Structures are given as structure tokens and as C-alpha cells.
Amino acid sequence: MGIFEGKRQKPLNIWVKELPKGKMKEIELIFDRQLMLSIAYEDGREVTENQFVNRAAIDVGEIHTITAVAE
């Protein structure tokens, strides 16, 4: 893990019942009112381009409260 108050922390062991098949890209331990494991992986499928003409995007950022854009 990391260093806290000048001391090295013990490693954190996590048991996962099932992992998705594919190449693991990132595993992240997150907390949002409960501990959760976020797993990013390659599943081998190609990404298709969006054919829609109207688009909208919203960013709930840390600096600005909210930013919204629409075409």
C-alpha cells in the first residue's frame, strides 16, 4: 500500500469470486458509502461509432459545479 505516519502499511488482500475474461487494464478499489471494486478490461469487441446527429454532454466537475453542452 502506501506510507502513513512514516510507517509502511500492510498489503490489502481482496478475494474476488469471478473475474471477467479478457486482458485486465485497471483494477481500482473505490468507496461510495460502501467498498466496491472497479475493473476495466478488454473484451475483444470493437467500438462502433455513434451515428446520431444530436449530442449532449454533462460534466459534474470538481472546479465548476456543472457544465452542459448540446449541439
MISEZA-485285 format. One record per residue (C-alpha): residue in one letter; z, y, x. Coordinates in steps of 0.25 Angstrom, whole numbers, plus 5000, padded with zeros to 4 digits. Layout:
aZYX...
// end
This chain:
m500050005000g500450135006i501550215013f502750265004e503850345010g503450295024k503450155021r502250055019q502249995004k502149855001p500749804997l500549794982n500049654977i499349644964w498949524957v497649524948k497349414938e495849434938l494949524947p493549554943k492349484950g491549574960k491749664972m493049744972k492949884975e494249944972i495649904967e496650004962l498050004957i498250114947f499350154938d499150214924r500450184916q500350044922l499749984935m498349944934l497349884944s495949954944i494849864950a493449914954y492449814957e490949784958d490449684947g488949684951r488349754940e487449874941v487850004935t486850054925e486450204924n486950274911q485650304902f486350404893v485950554894n487250614889r488450614899a489850664899a490950654909i492450684909d493350694922v494850694920g495150744934e496350784942i495950924945h495350964932t495950924918i494650874913t493150884916a492050854906v490550854907a489450824897e487950824899
// end
